[in-house]
């Protein structure tokens, strides 16, 4: 029985003793937890898009796409979420198959997304089918394709990759097994440098040919979608403003997705270049015959983390595009959420790397904390201002039809420079009937005044 103690005790032990050069598993756990938190956020965005207008096929399609992203993120780092017992190897193996099924499904969804903005007959037919019955057919198709190809290649373990499992109760000899039932290809040796985190288990996947192809496909799909929608945007940018803003946001979402996915591919190629081959079961920190490069320690978990970040960016921008005119103030909330998340995330990552670097060089991690903490505190306002400008660039101010009507009424009321009591009373009644909060009314009026000032 691979006993690692209670979950809280285990997490505290591994995270508090995390060391980039030795027992790095604590960092991997943090990234895995981040992926699960991201899943919750993506599911929320998916539901938000669907509930904004479930009668629209486009909303159903985009909600389904984000739900697929959520499932993919949920299964991307399950290996490193916890110190799994050996009995969970079958579960991890199945979850990995789900990850690659979702990868193939996303490839098709990316290819199909431009059809919802196309004026061609083929595009209209595709969008109608895949906003209804097609959403049930696609998952079945992807499952059949993955299992058919895997069978031809000798099974899922040979096509996608086996999963290795090791257990260390103390420094010295350990035990190991695989999801396929074969023995580990090396004698498990638990290093002395990891003593502070024992007892523990470590699950590690191998990347086989089908995995490499399926890792590449979503990137190709995102690139195709980005450039195809860019062509559609170029043809429609002088037409309906709301539609143009939506298409621009979808285009930006796919471009951001493509850039981050390309980053993932480059990291994978770097990984293969350092190892001289794709990661196998032998690529393991407990393999005494193979010295795991530090670059692998850094890049390994960043591969799925970049996938999660790409999904979050896509989800945020797509949600803005789909519900900006249906949900009061959603664009403002998304911008604030984006700014806060980027600021907090950047600070946390830089703080972590700086403290570890100073700990490794001078044995004084607090120096790195001060080096990063002070600039973030002193320059907090200009950094947030810059991030706010960037968030405004990718998610411009947008209003619902009710808010646009209120703005027009308010402009008419202030056109002579004076707002009478009767006009103020009418505006209050209008705001109440539209369900506008006091804070939102103040924001709309401030926005209106600023626009009037700029025109003058």
VOGU-3710 file (C-alpha; in Angstrom, 3 decimals, decimal comma):
1> xxxxxxxxxx> 0,000/0,000/0,000  1,533/3,323/-1,107  0,693/5,448/1,939  1,672/9,132/1,651  -0,266/10,425/4,658  -3,324/12,674/4,660  -3,872/15,052/1,692  -3,323/18,239/3,731  -0,179/16,884/5,327  1,108/15,683/1,947
11> xxxxxxxxxx> 0,470/18,985/0,152  2,074/20,979/2,951  5,113/18,694/2,920  5,676/18,854/-0,843  4,879/22,533/-1,402  6,764/23,862/1,627  9,832/21,795/0,665  9,625/22,500/-3,061  13,043/23,078/-4,578  13,613/23,741/-8,261
21> xxxxxxxxxx> 16,914/21,843/-8,350  15,745/18,795/-6,359  12,233/17,996/-5,092  10,270/20,074/-7,597  6,992/18,138/-7,327  5,478/20,887/-5,144  5,618/23,313/-8,095  3,911/20,767/-10,317  1,116/20,354/-7,758  0,532/24,129/-7,724
31> xxxxxxxxxx> 0,225/24,223/-11,528  -2,116/21,216/-11,472  -4,370/22,901/-8,892  -4,348/26,030/-11,076  -5,628/23,928/-13,994  -8,579/22,684/-11,904  -9,438/26,228/-10,762  -9,340/27,277/-14,419  -11,781/24,485/-15,246  -14,350/25,929/-12,845
41> xxxxxxxxxx> -13,957/29,360/-14,471  -14,322/27,933/-18,001  -17,454/25,995/-17,031  -18,903/29,215/-15,592  -18,143/31,099/-18,839  -19,665/28,286/-20,890  -22,895/28,396/-18,881  -22,928/32,203/-19,096  -22,721/32,111/-22,914  -25,425/29,455/-23,171
51> xxxxxxxxxx> -27,832/31,165/-20,794  -27,361/34,563/-22,458  -29,473/33,259/-25,366  -29,901/29,464/-25,662  -32,041/29,919/-28,797  -29,007/31,101/-30,784  -27,050/28,314/-32,456  -23,888/30,376/-32,177  -24,238/30,575/-28,393  -24,767/26,825/-28,127
61> xxxxxxxxxx> -21,721/26,166/-30,306  -19,424/28,517/-28,361  -20,685/27,179/-25,022  -19,942/23,639/-26,224  -16,454/24,719/-27,342  -15,632/26,206/-23,921  -17,001/23,105/-22,182  -14,663/21,019/-24,365  -11,796/23,314/-23,335  -12,782/22,794/-19,698
71> xxxxxxxxxx> -12,692/18,988/-19,986  -9,336/19,175/-21,772  -7,900/21,409/-19,020  -9,321/19,127/-16,317  -7,438/16,145/-17,734  -4,242/17,976/-18,756  -2,396/17,744/-15,408  -4,201/15,079/-13,423  -0,923/13,146/-13,108  0,508/15,921/-10,931
81> xxxxxxxxxx> -2,629/16,939/-9,048  -1,950/14,480/-6,232  0,255/11,588/-5,175  -2,032/8,966/-6,714  -2,030/5,362/-5,438  -1,283/2,569/-7,912  -4,975/1,613/-8,148  -5,653/4,952/-9,888  -3,437/4,167/-12,888  -6,419/2,952/-14,910
91> xxxxxxxxxx> -8,291/6,174/-14,097  -5,319/8,328/-15,144  -4,912/6,331/-18,358  -8,582/6,811/-19,280  -8,414/10,509/-18,393  -5,470/10,865/-20,749  -7,472/9,312/-23,583  -10,241/11,829/-22,843  -7,655/14,637/-23,088  -6,681/13,617/-26,608
101> xxxxxxxxxx> -10,292/13,048/-27,662  -10,983/16,625/-26,567  -7,907/17,783/-28,519  -9,284/16,245/-31,714  -12,741/17,627/-30,963  -11,322/21,130/-30,514  -9,537/20,849/-33,860  -12,878/20,260/-35,592  -14,599/23,001/-33,554  -11,921/25,539/-34,498
111> xxxxxxxxxx> -12,271/24,608/-38,180  -16,054/24,989/-37,945  -16,158/28,242/-35,951  -15,717/30,599/-38,975  -18,838/29,099/-40,607  -21,002/31,003/-38,090  -19,766/34,290/-39,582  -19,605/33,212/-43,224  -22,121/34,390/-45,823  -21,503/31,356/-48,054
121> xxxxxxxxxx> -24,146/28,621/-48,385  -21,743/25,877/-47,250  -20,898/27,876/-44,144  -24,574/28,437/-43,335  -25,336/24,733/-43,690  -22,421/23,743/-41,464  -23,310/26,311/-38,802  -26,955/25,146/-38,731  -25,986/21,485/-38,399  -23,260/21,988/-35,794
131> xxxxxxxxxx> -25,388/24,243/-33,633  -27,859/21,387/-33,209  -27,500/17,679/-33,941  -23,876/18,066/-34,968  -22,924/18,791/-31,357  -24,016/15,239/-30,491  -22,411/13,654/-33,547  -18,979/15,278/-33,151  -17,989/13,682/-29,797  -19,024/10,240/-31,082
141> xxxxxxxxxx> -16,984/10,782/-34,245  -13,900/11,802/-32,247  -14,158/8,786/-29,924  -14,455/6,422/-32,894  -11,480/8,035/-34,682  -9,179/7,916/-31,633  -9,966/4,308/-30,726  -9,822/3,150/-34,354  -6,373/4,677/-34,924  -5,170/3,405/-31,526
151> xxxxxxxxxx> -6,312/-0,138/-32,389  -4,431/-0,021/-35,685  -1,299/1,154/-33,843  -1,434/-1,599/-31,235  -3,667/-0,113/-28,541  -3,912/3,158/-26,632  -0,741/2,547/-24,614  1,291/2,143/-27,807  -0,432/4,955/-29,725  -0,923/7,590/-27,025
161> xxxxxxxxxx> 1,610/6,473/-24,418  1,898/4,454/-21,248  1,902/5,951/-17,745  4,667/5,122/-15,283  4,090/5,034/-11,526  6,709/5,039/-8,776  6,551/4,963/-4,987  9,217/6,093/-2,543  8,797/5,737/1,206  12,384/6,781/1,919
171> xxxxxxxxxx> 15,706/7,317/0,152  16,945/4,137/-1,506  15,098/1,537/-3,526  11,504/2,239/-4,554  8,755/0,404/-6,391  7,201/1,030/-9,778  4,607/-0,160/-12,268  2,793/1,036/-15,388  -0,799/1,487/-16,552  -0,260/-1,194/-19,224
181> xxxxxxxxxx> 0,767/-3,740/-16,573  4,374/-3,937/-17,699  7,212/-3,345/-15,277  9,103/-0,048/-15,257  12,083/-0,116/-17,663  14,494/0,835/-14,866  15,155/0,099/-11,193  13,425/2,809/-9,173  15,960/4,611/-6,988  14,653/7,285/-4,620
191> xxxxxxxxxx> 17,262/10,103/-4,365  18,426/11,484/-1,028  17,691/15,031/-2,253  13,948/14,269/-2,199  13,940/12,993/1,406  11,952/15,985/2,699  8,891/15,006/0,640  8,839/11,228/1,220  6,661/9,189/1,281  5,254/10,024/-2,144
201> xxxxxxxxxx> 4,224/8,588/-5,506  4,939/10,095/-8,915  3,021/9,449/-12,130  4,681/10,292/-15,441  3,331/9,897/-19,008  5,186/8,864/-22,147  4,427/10,701/-25,404  3,913/8,368/-28,361  3,286/9,182/-32,081  -0,497/9,736/-31,894
211> xxxxxxxxxx> -0,032/12,028/-28,879  2,405/14,207/-30,794  -0,018/14,543/-33,720  -2,965/15,362/-31,462  -0,900/17,965/-29,608  -0,282/19,712/-32,931  -3,817/19,554/-34,393  -5,523/22,173/-32,136  -2,739/24,622/-33,003  -3,327/24,137/-36,719
221> xxxxxxxxxx> -7,071/24,508/-36,187  -6,637/27,757/-34,224  -4,331/29,200/-36,917  -6,853/28,312/-39,653  -9,741/29,839/-37,677  -7,789/33,034/-36,921  -6,871/33,722/-40,554  -10,275/32,694/-41,936  -12,139/34,964/-39,523  -9,635/37,710/-40,303
231> xxxxxxxxxx> -10,753/37,535/-43,960  -14,409/37,685/-42,900  -13,655/40,674/-40,644  -11,940/42,520/-43,509  -15,123/42,142/-45,606  -17,615/43,103/-42,870  -15,806/45,777/-40,801  -17,762/48,593/-42,490  -21,135/46,954/-41,836  -23,056/46,388/-38,569
241> xxxxxxxxxx> -20,961/47,729/-35,660  -22,032/45,143/-33,064  -21,365/42,273/-35,471  -17,975/43,771/-36,378  -16,944/44,039/-32,711  -18,001/40,428/-32,148  -16,071/39,122/-35,166  -13,001/41,150/-34,146  -13,135/39,660/-30,638  -13,475/36,099/-31,978
251> xxxxxxxxxx> -10,575/36,769/-34,348  -8,442/38,058/-31,481  -9,378/35,069/-29,330  -8,180/32,649/-31,986  -4,992/34,614/-32,656  -4,186/34,598/-28,931  -4,997/30,902/-28,766  -2,776/30,197/-31,782  0,181/32,140/-30,353  0,014/30,317/-27,007
261> xxxxxxxxxx> -0,457/26,948/-28,712  2,545/27,628/-30,964  4,496/28,384/-27,771  3,489/24,933/-26,519  4,788/23,322/-29,718  8,109/25,176/-29,422  8,461/24,009/-25,815  7,751/20,428/-26,874  10,368/20,668/-29,632  12,838/22,140/-27,125
271> xxxxxxxxxx> 12,074/19,262/-24,780  12,672/16,717/-27,540  15,867/18,546/-28,546  17,254/18,406/-24,988  16,343/14,743/-24,477  17,145/13,642/-28,002  13,717/11,941/-28,150  10,135/12,359/-26,965  9,615/11,782/-23,216  9,427/8,066/-22,414
281> xxxxxxxxxx> 8,998/6,081/-19,200  12,783/6,292/-18,810  12,525/10,091/-18,566  12,099/10,036/-14,821  13,835/11,722/-11,856  14,002/8,343/-10,076  15,875/6,670/-12,925  19,532/6,428/-11,807  20,711/5,797/-15,370  19,299/9,035/-16,766
291> xxxxxxxxxx> 20,071/12,481/-15,416  16,910/14,559/-15,910  17,930/18,010/-17,258  16,795/21,026/-15,265  15,263/22,400/-18,455  12,892/19,435/-18,454  11,883/20,264/-14,891  11,047/23,808/-15,964  9,420/23,067/-19,328  7,623/19,786/-18,558
301> xxxxxxxxxx> 4,643/21,150/-16,597  4,607/24,408/-18,597  3,396/22,500/-21,665  -0,080/21,737/-20,224  -0,038/25,040/-18,289  0,248/26,950/-21,574  -2,708/24,932/-22,876  -4,712/26,066/-19,835  -3,670/29,716/-20,264  -4,661/29,595/-23,947
311> xxxxxxxxxx> -8,081/28,203/-22,996  -8,583/30,927/-20,371  -7,711/33,715/-22,814  -9,980/32,197/-25,450  -12,821/31,758/-22,953  -12,571/35,322/-21,667  -12,544/36,937/-25,112  -15,222/34,646/-26,558  -17,502/35,331/-23,597  -17,068/39,059/-24,162
321> xxxxxxxxxx> -17,911/38,593/-27,855  -21,035/36,496/-27,243  -22,700/38,186/-24,256  -21,494/41,808/-24,358  -24,895/42,976/-25,651  -27,014/40,646/-23,521  -25,630/40,906/-19,979  -25,462/44,253/-18,173  -21,887/45,429/-17,539  -20,322/42,068/-18,398
331> xxxxxxxxxx> -17,591/43,674/-20,526  -16,486/45,867/-17,621  -16,388/42,881/-15,239  -14,406/40,791/-17,734  -11,875/43,583/-18,206  -11,424/44,012/-14,457  -11,111/40,255/-14,016  -8,519/40,048/-16,790  -6,465/42,932/-15,342  -6,533/41,517/-11,808
341> xxxxxxxxxx> -5,682/37,983/-12,952  -2,714/39,090/-15,093  -1,338/41,383/-12,382  -1,686/38,791/-9,612  -0,449/35,908/-11,763  2,588/37,809/-13,041  3,517/38,864/-9,509  3,134/35,305/-8,136  5,269/33,748/-10,896  8,006/36,395/-10,762
351> xxxxxxxxxx> 8,066/36,252/-6,961  8,403/32,453/-7,052  11,210/32,434/-9,627  13,071/35,321/-7,988  13,042/33,810/-4,491  14,149/30,415/-5,821  16,928/32,002/-7,895  18,266/33,973/-4,916  17,952/30,903/-2,715  20,025/28,900/-5,198
361> xxxxxxxxxx> 22,702/31,602/-5,688  23,013/33,305/-2,276  20,970/30,978/-0,025  18,786/34,017/0,767  15,402/33,747/-0,964  14,084/36,890/0,731  16,351/39,023/-1,492  14,402/37,879/-4,553  11,131/38,592/-2,753  12,201/42,183/-2,088
371> xxxxxxxxxx> 13,532/42,640/-5,627  10,154/41,708/-7,091  7,827/42,870/-4,320  9,025/46,476/-4,034  8,692/47,361/-7,754  5,208/45,814/-7,858  4,153/47,828/-4,798  5,693/51,130/-5,945  4,619/50,762/-9,582  1,260/49,149/-8,849
381> xxxxxxxxxx> -0,885/51,960/-10,280  0,986/52,461/-13,584  1,167/48,677/-14,101  -2,578/48,295/-13,536  -3,262/51,322/-15,757  -1,234/49,749/-18,563  -3,008/46,416/-18,118  -6,379/48,214/-18,141  -5,496/49,888/-21,438  -4,535/46,515/-22,881
391> xxxxxxxxxx> -7,780/44,919/-21,649  -9,725/47,805/-23,220  -7,892/47,133/-26,466  -8,867/43,460/-26,633  -12,328/43,976/-25,084  -13,602/47,449/-26,090  -16,442/49,147/-24,221  -19,768/47,686/-25,320  -23,357/48,300/-24,275  -26,631/46,408/-24,359
401> xxxxxxxxxx> -29,523/47,779/-26,397  -31,143/49,090/-23,179  -27,933/50,839/-22,157  -27,598/52,404/-25,616  -31,173/53,720/-25,324  -30,430/55,174/-21,876  -27,253/56,862/-23,203  -29,234/58,431/-26,048  -31,869/59,688/-23,599  -29,214/61,096/-21,287
411> xxxxxxxxxx> -27,434/62,831/-24,189  -30,715/64,442/-25,173  -31,274/65,565/-21,566  -27,836/67,220/-21,227  -27,767/68,679/-24,737  -28,768/72,131/-23,406  -26,366/71,894/-20,471  -29,123/71,568/-17,844  -30,970/68,474/-16,608  -34,370/69,444/-15,240
421> xxxxxxxxxx> -36,129/67,633/-12,397  -38,661/66,245/-14,893  -35,876/64,894/-17,131  -34,070/63,431/-14,129  -37,279/61,729/-12,996  -37,842/60,265/-16,452  -34,245/58,988/-16,574  -34,680/57,283/-13,186  -37,885/55,599/-14,355  -36,138/54,475/-17,549
431> xxxxxxxxxx> -33,151/53,103/-15,610  -35,457/51,183/-13,274  -37,460/49,698/-16,147  -34,209/48,578/-17,821  -32,895/47,041/-14,601  -29,855/49,317/-14,459  -28,152/49,565/-11,069  -27,161/52,915/-9,570  -23,476/52,147/-10,135  -24,118/51,228/-13,773
441> xxxxxxxxxx> -26,162/54,409/-14,338  -23,312/56,509/-12,921  -20,853/54,721/-15,213  -23,045/55,289/-18,304  -23,530/58,957/-17,477  -19,797/59,468/-16,883  -19,037/57,711/-20,157  -21,585/59,919/-21,926  -20,116/63,119/-20,443  -16,585/62,108/-21,415
451> xxxxxx> -17,736/61,436/-24,974  -19,476/64,801/-25,135  -16,358/66,581/-23,814  -14,118/64,903/-26,404  -16,488/65,929/-29,216  -16,339/69,550/-28,064
//
